[in-house]
Amino acid sequence: MYRTHTNGELRLNNVNEQVTLCGWVQKTREFGAITFVDLRDRYGITQLVLAEEHLKTAKLLGREDVIQLTGKVIERESKNKNIPTGDIEIAVVEIKLLNKSKTPPFTIENETDGGEELRMQYRYLDLRRTPIRKNLELRHRLSIEIRKYLDALNFLEIETPYLIKSTPEGARDFVVPSRMNPGQFYALPQSPQTFKQLLMVSGYDRYYQIVRCFRDEDLRADRQPEFTQIDCEMAFVEQEDVLNTFEGLMKHLFKITKNIDFTSFPRMSFADAMLNYGCDKPDIRFGMTFNYIDEVTKNKGFNVFDSAETVIAIVAEDCASFTRKQLDALTDYVKRPQVGAKGLVYLRCNEDGTFKSSVDKFYNETDLKTWAEKCGAKAGDLILVLSGDKTTTQPQMSALRLHLANELGLRNPNEYAPLWVYDFPLLEWDEENGRYHAMHHPFTSPKTEDLHLLETTPGKVRANAYDLVLNGTEIGGGSIRIHDRTVQSRMFDLLGFTKEEAQAQFGFLLNAFEYGAPPHGGIALGFDRLCALFGGQETIRDFIAFPKNNNGRDVMIDAPAAIDKKQLEELFIDVKKT
């Protein structure tokens, strides 16, 4: 062995022991004839003391050099309480340079001077930094605890194929050409959905997998083209069984990693989430729920409100003191193309009981007082109002609500507010293509009490589906599945599949349903997102060892890349230049 100990384990009880350590040089400091070296590995940092006889070697040491040393553990005169090994240091007897390092392109410290693209290009260096290491250690701990919890409940971890069949529903597939089947392609799975349902038909009533999935779609902060999910399925269960099982998993993870106890997670219907928060994944760490004030704002001569389908207000507590500059900034925010509102109306509830609004030429003091009463606002509060079509105004107000909460510091990353959202619509209408799409996926079961609506008003059918939301981020979703061939065939009809198309794409599943398919349901939790939220961050990139950038590229290995002409010929592929 190259070492007897790591750089994070030596303490005062090791004083006078002779040890051998290895690691990377974090920094060196010269004090006359003595040189101090901070030696780092993934376990921590240990301070080395090189006396005058090692002066020549010490002067040759640079950042990130890999060294091995043997020395004696001694007590430090000037202790460092910021690190676990801060009570000791190593009086070096022998030192050996194992590998010389070039000067790194950025500082490998907790706070680095490297930009994101540069850090991704040299990701193997970025991974040496403590914040990234701690993120990956958290990811590891979570994966271990997930497996322990599910194993105790008799779940089996079963691997499903990566080379599968492409389906046109949902996001774009990554496709893989088949050399042995010219002109035919595999797809990389967006989810193991149909395979886990087939496992239920096979009698494996509790399945899970921490699995890689792939989607060829535009990226954002919480998306990667390849991602990991906790994929689970259970047979002979109803919705309540699934929710209780995976609420238990989340409670276990919170207790083990954060020492946070939850009694039960609140639940909210999709309809209530849209009504009160304007989105299906509300952040309930703070208030500012929606108030519909149509009846007290219309028919007063203000055409913007009079012509609107709905008028929605939120109350920002104790914000009546906002300056005109702050209010203008909020107006500019809602006018951004990403939000799309045409303007913003405000009402100040002054401390002296008077009211000041941007539209007070249309509304007198009594009218404005009625607004405040309708919204439950008190003196010192600020009311913000948007209006328009309900389907556009709700998400616009939701965006403003979250933006204002960020500005007011109401979204504490160390505070956690989980929430179940349920009773989603089964279908959503696509105006452009003139047909329905499945809101979750085509295998989601309708609510039993809504089955009769499939033939008359399918848009009103509720799904036996549920999402798990944490701090305004959807971290998982699932449903009770269709297990009857007749219902599944009807679902494909509603989605615009011909009988032939349904059989060609999903015939294997429809056929399986004829051989005793049990009632079943499940959930998939986004593991990358879960890790980021437990780590108190919004983006998943630094919780993945080797992520892609915003263009879906791995700038470290320069992928994707062109392939050799011979490989293209073997795959019967001709690349057209654009």
C-alpha positions, 0 to 999 in steps of 0.5 A, a space after each residue: 500500500 502507498 499509504 497507511 492513513 488518509 488525509 482526513 483521519 489522523 487525530 491527537 490520539 495518533 501523536 507519535 505514530 509514524 505514518 505514510 500519506 499520499 495526496 495532492 499538494 493544495 498549497 505551500 507556505 514558507 516560513 524561513 527554513 520551514 515549509 508547510 504543505 497542505 496535503 489533500 485527498 478526498 477525505 480531507 487535508 493534513 498539514 505537513 511540516 518540512 524542515 530545512 533538510 527538505 528545503 530543496 524538495 519543498 521549493 520544487 513542489 507545485 499545486 496539484 503535485 502528487 506526493 508520498 511522504 512518511 513522517 511522525 504525527 505531532 501536536 500542532 502549536 497553532 491549531 486549526 479548528 476549521 478542519 478535523 485534522 487541525 490539532 495535528 501535523 506531520 513532521 516529514 522524514 521522507 518525501 517522494 514526488 509521485 507525479 508532477 502537475 501542470 499549473 491548473 487552469 483554475 484554483 482548486 479551492 472551495 471558491 474557484 476562479 474558474 468559469 463554468 465552461 472551463 470547469 466542465 472542460 477540466 471536469 476531472 480537476 473540478 471534481 477535486 474541489 470539496 463542494 463537488 465531492 460533498 455533492 457526490 458523497 450525498 448522492 452516494 448516501 442517498 442511493 444507499 439509503 434508497 436501496 436499503 429502504 426498498 429492499 426492506 419492503 421486498 422490492 427487487 432491483 431488476 435491470 431493464 434494456 437500454 436498447 429498445 423500440 422508438 415511440 413517437 409520443 412524448 419527448 424525442 428519442 435518442 436513436 441507435 442504428 443497428 448494424 445487423 439490421 440495416 435501416 432499423 434503429 433502437 431507441 435509448 429509453 426515456 423511461 422503463 415504463 412498459 418493461 416495469 409493467 410487463 414485470 408486474 404481469 410476470 408476477 414480480 410485484 415489487 420492482 425498483 431500479 436506479 436507472 439511466 434514462 435519455 431524452 433528446 430535448 432542449 436543456 435547462 438548469 434542471 435537465 440533462 440529456 441523460 439523467 437518473 431516476 428511481 423507477 418503481 412499480 407495485 402490483 395489487 395496489 391502489 393510489 393510497 398504497 403507492 403514496 404511503 410507500 414513497 412518502 415513507 421513503 422520502 421521510 426516511 431520506 429526510 431523517 437520515 440525511 437531514 435529521 428532519 422529521 415529517 408527520 405527513 405530506 400535505 396533499 392538493 388536487 390539481 384543480 386547487 393547485 391551479 386555482 390558488 398557485 397557477 401551477 401544478 407544482 406550487 412552492 408552499 414554503 410561503 403564502 401569496 395565494 391567488 385572490 380572484 377579484 373580478 367582482 370588485 374590479 369590473 364595470 368601473 370603466 377600466 377596460 383592461 379589467 372589464 375585458 379580461 376573463 379573470 382578474 387575479 391578485 396576490 398580497 405581498 405582506 409588509 411591502 407597501 413601502 416598495 419604491 417606484 423603482 421596485 414596482 417598475 422592476 416588477 412590471 418589467 419582469 412580467 412584461 418579459 417574453 418568458 412571462 408575457 403579461 402586458 402590464 401590472 397593477 398595484 395597490 399600496 395599503 398605506 400604514 395610515 389606512 389610505 390606499 394608493 393604486 396605479 389605476 386610482 383614476 378609475 377607482 375611489 378610496 372605497 373601491 380600493 378598500 374593497 379590493 384590500 378586504 377581498 384579498 385579506 390585505 392589511 395596512 402596510 401590504 402591497 397588492 399586485 394584480 394581473 388580468 387576462 385569459 385564465 389559462 395565461 394569467 394564472 401561469 403569469 401570476 405564478 411566475 410573478 409570485 415566485 420571482 417576488 418570493 426570491 426577491 424577498 428571501 422567502 425561498 430558503 433552500 434549507 427549508 423543505 415543503 413536500 407536497 402531493 398533487 393528485 387528480 390531474 386531467 387524463 388528457 389535454 387538448 392540442 389545438 395545433 394538431 387537433 387531438 388529445 395528448 396524454 398529460 402523463 403518458 398513455 398507460 395512466 388509468 382514468 379515475 374509476 368514477 370518470 370512466 363513463 366520460 371517456 365516450 362523451 367528454 374525455 377532456 373532463 376525465 381525471 387521471 389516477 395520477 400523482 406528482 411529488 413536489 418539493 419546494 416548487 420542483 416536481 421531483 417525481 410522478 406516477 400513476 395507477 396504470 391501465 391493466 385492461 386491454 379494452 381500456 388501453 385500446 380506448 386510450 390509444 383511440 383517444 390519442 389518435 392511434 389507429 388500431 394498426 399503429 397501436 398494435 405495431 408500437 405497443 402490441 407486446 403490452 396489449 397482448 400481455 394484458 390478455 394473460 392475467 395482468 394484475 392491477 398495478 401502479 408506480 412512480 419515478 423520482 428524479 434522482 438528480 433533482 432529489 440530490 440537488 434539493 437535498 444539497 440545497 441547490 436548484 441546479 443538478 449539474 454539480 450533482 452529476 460527475 460528468 454532466 453535459 453543457 447547455 448545448 448537450 455537449 461533453 466539452 471534456 471529451 468533445 462529444 458528440 463528434 463525427 464518426 469514421 466514414 467506415 463506421 457510417 458505411 457499416 451502419 448504412 448511413 449517409 450524412 447530409 451536409 446542411 
